Amino acid sequence: MNTILEKLYKDHQVKPFISPDRDIEAWLLDPNPVPKRNMELLEDNLLAGDIILLWRIQFGTFTTESWFPKYFEYTYGIDAPKHLKTLVEEGYAVIETAFDSLDHLNAAMKKNILKSKGITGLSKMKVADLDQSLHGNFTEEELESHFSIRGYKLTPKGEQILEQYQDIIDRHPKKNL
């Protein structure tokens, strides 16, 4: 089995990640190898899959609870959770604070957090009012204990590298929005 994979990826600069959970035998019936260009090292040892991860983050909807599509492994040859951790460690993205992550909570969740402090009049509050009330009644430390989801955000370094490799984003299939 390994010899088949070695032949398949012998000309790739970096060998693609293959999940231990992948059914290799089934995949090899109709293999669709990771394209060679997706496994070429870019600046700072980044790969095309890292650029796509950064692209996903820049939409503002990627969180610590987001799932990773299979294309990260099958098309880009990366272990996406591991690469995301590295992108944060290398300063391309940051994990947002609890206050910065409030946009990932719905109004009911925000109201429950405020109720825990005895705040009243919540039924009349709109989302902006709830956010203002959270900012006025909680410290970052108090708020972070009430929910675990956090957003990811690009740093200027992440934004710059994304601009630099626009061609990778351009060739990534897009959903019709």
C-alpha positions as CSV (number, residue, x, y, z in Angstrom):
1,M,0.0,0.0,0.0
2,N,2.7,2.5,0.9
3,T,4.6,1.8,-2.3
4,I,1.4,2.8,-4.3
5,L,1.2,6.1,-2.3
6,E,5.0,6.6,-2.7
7,K,4.7,6.3,-6.5
8,L,1.6,8.5,-6.6
9,Y,3.4,11.3,-4.7
10,K,7.0,10.7,-5.7
11,D,7.3,14.1,-7.5
12,H,5.5,16.1,-4.8
13,Q,7.8,18.6,-2.9
14,V,5.9,17.9,0.4
15,K,4.0,14.6,0.9
16,P,0.3,15.1,1.4
17,F,-1.3,14.3,4.8
18,I,-3.4,11.1,4.7
19,S,-5.7,10.7,7.7
20,P,-5.3,7.4,9.5
21,D,-9.1,7.2,9.3
22,R,-9.1,7.3,5.4
23,D,-10.2,4.1,3.7
24,I,-7.1,3.9,1.5
25,E,-8.3,0.8,-0.4
26,A,-11.6,2.4,-1.3
27,W,-9.9,5.6,-2.3
28,L,-7.3,3.8,-4.5
29,L,-10.2,2.3,-6.6
30,D,-10.5,5.7,-8.1
31,P,-7.6,7.8,-6.7
32,N,-7.8,11.5,-7.2
33,P,-4.3,12.5,-5.9
34,V,-3.6,15.9,-4.3
35,P,-2.3,18.1,-7.2
36,K,1.5,18.6,-7.1
37,R,1.1,22.4,-7.1
38,N,-0.9,22.2,-3.9
39,M,2.1,20.6,-2.2
40,E,4.8,23.1,-3.2
41,L,6.2,25.2,-0.4
42,L,5.3,28.9,-0.4
43,E,6.8,31.7,1.7
44,D,7.3,30.7,5.3
45,N,6.8,27.0,4.5
46,L,3.1,27.6,3.9
47,L,1.1,25.4,1.5
48,A,-1.9,26.2,-0.7
49,G,-4.1,24.6,2.0
50,D,-2.8,27.2,4.5
51,I,-3.8,30.0,2.2
52,I,-7.3,28.5,1.8
53,L,-7.6,28.2,5.6
54,L,-6.7,31.9,5.9
55,W,-9.2,32.7,3.2
56,R,-11.9,30.9,5.2
57,I,-11.0,32.8,8.3
58,Q,-11.2,36.2,6.6
59,F,-15.0,35.8,6.2
60,G,-15.4,36.2,10.0
61,T,-17.5,33.0,10.4
62,F,-14.7,30.5,11.2
63,T,-14.7,29.5,14.9
64,T,-13.1,27.1,17.3
65,E,-16.2,24.9,16.7
66,S,-16.1,25.0,12.9
67,W,-15.7,21.7,11.0
68,F,-13.1,21.2,8.4
69,P,-14.2,20.2,4.9
70,K,-12.6,17.1,3.5
71,Y,-11.0,19.1,0.7
72,F,-8.3,20.2,3.1
73,E,-7.1,16.6,3.1
74,Y,-8.1,15.4,-0.3
75,T,-7.4,18.5,-2.4
76,Y,-4.8,20.4,-0.4
77,G,-3.1,17.5,1.4
78,I,-3.1,19.1,4.9
79,D,-4.2,18.2,8.4
80,A,-6.3,21.3,8.7
81,P,-6.7,21.4,12.6
82,K,-2.9,21.1,12.9
83,H,-2.2,23.7,10.2
84,L,-4.7,26.1,11.8
85,K,-2.8,25.8,15.1
86,T,0.4,26.6,13.3
87,L,-1.1,29.6,11.5
88,V,-2.0,31.0,14.9
89,E,1.4,30.2,16.4
90,E,3.1,31.9,13.4
91,G,1.0,35.0,13.7
92,Y,-1.2,34.8,10.6
93,A,-4.4,34.6,12.6
94,V,-5.5,35.0,16.2
95,I,-8.2,33.5,18.4
96,E,-10.6,36.3,19.3
97,T,-11.4,37.2,22.9
98,A,-14.8,36.5,24.4
99,F,-16.0,40.0,23.7
100,D,-14.8,39.8,20.1
101,S,-16.6,36.5,19.7
102,L,-20.0,37.7,20.8
103,D,-21.1,37.8,17.1
104,H,-21.1,34.0,17.2
105,L,-23.8,33.9,19.9
106,N,-27.5,34.4,19.3
107,A,-29.7,36.8,21.3
108,A,-31.0,34.0,23.6
109,M,-27.5,33.0,24.6
110,K,-26.6,36.6,25.4
111,K,-29.8,37.1,27.4
112,N,-29.0,34.0,29.5
113,I,-25.5,35.4,30.3
114,L,-27.0,38.7,31.4
115,K,-29.6,36.9,33.5
116,S,-26.8,35.2,35.4
117,K,-25.9,38.6,36.7
118,G,-29.5,39.6,37.5
119,I,-29.8,42.1,34.7
120,T,-33.5,42.8,33.9
121,G,-35.4,44.3,31.0
122,L,-33.9,41.9,28.5
123,S,-37.0,41.2,26.5
124,K,-37.0,44.7,25.0
125,M,-33.3,44.7,24.1
126,K,-32.0,44.3,20.6
127,V,-28.7,42.6,19.8
128,A,-26.8,45.9,20.0
129,D,-28.3,46.6,23.4
130,L,-27.5,43.2,24.6
131,D,-23.8,43.6,23.5
132,Q,-23.6,47.0,25.2
133,S,-25.1,45.6,28.4
134,L,-22.5,42.7,28.3
135,H,-19.7,45.2,27.8
136,G,-21.0,47.3,30.7
137,N,-21.6,44.4,33.2
138,F,-18.8,41.9,32.5
139,T,-15.0,41.8,32.4
140,E,-13.3,39.7,29.8
141,E,-12.5,37.1,32.5
142,E,-16.1,36.9,33.7
143,L,-17.5,36.7,30.1
144,E,-15.1,34.0,28.9
145,S,-16.4,31.6,31.5
146,H,-19.9,31.7,30.1
147,F,-19.2,30.3,26.6
148,S,-16.4,28.5,24.8
149,I,-16.8,29.4,21.1
150,R,-14.2,31.8,19.8
151,G,-13.8,33.3,16.4
152,Y,-10.6,33.4,14.4
153,K,-9.4,36.6,12.9
154,L,-6.6,37.4,10.4
155,T,-3.7,39.5,11.5
156,P,-2.1,42.1,9.2
157,K,0.5,39.4,8.4
158,G,-2.3,37.0,7.5
159,E,-4.0,39.6,5.3
160,Q,-0.8,40.3,3.5
161,I,0.0,36.7,2.7
162,L,-3.6,36.2,1.5
163,E,-3.2,39.1,-0.9
164,Q,0.1,37.7,-2.1
165,Y,-1.4,34.4,-3.0
166,Q,-4.7,35.5,-4.6
167,D,-4.0,33.1,-7.5
168,I,-4.5,30.1,-5.1
169,I,-7.9,31.5,-3.9
170,D,-8.9,32.2,-7.5
171,R,-8.5,28.6,-8.5
172,H,-10.4,27.3,-5.4
173,P,-13.9,26.3,-6.4
174,K,-16.5,28.8,-5.0
175,K,-20.1,28.2,-4.1
176,N,-22.6,30.3,-5.9
177,L,-23.6,32.9,-3.3
